[in-house]
Amino acid sequence: MSSKSQNISKRSRLVLMCAGCGRVKFPGDKWKRVKPVPVSSARIDVSHGICPVCFASHYPEL
């Protein structure tokens, strides 16, 4: 497998989850609640961020 295709494959497994509420980011900057899935069985990597709703709630001054 070429380096480029490995990089694309790796990025497609990365899931961004809100550290505040647990919503998951989908393409188009859409954040949705999803049914919990054990990460080990889903073959995904999870990274944490903060969704717009939690950002506005926790940092209203920004």
HELIX and SHEET records of a PDB file:
HELIX    1   1 SER A    3  SER A   12  1                                  10    
HELIX    2   2 VAL A   39  ALA A   42  1                                   4    
HELIX    3   3 PRO A   52  HIS A   58  1                                   7    
SHEET    1   A 2 LEU A  14  CYS A  18  0                                        
SHEET    2   A 2 ASP A  45  GLY A  49  1                                        
SHEET    1   B 2 VAL A  24  PHE A  26  0                                        
SHEET    2   B 2 LYS A  30  LYS A  32 -1                                        
END                                                                             
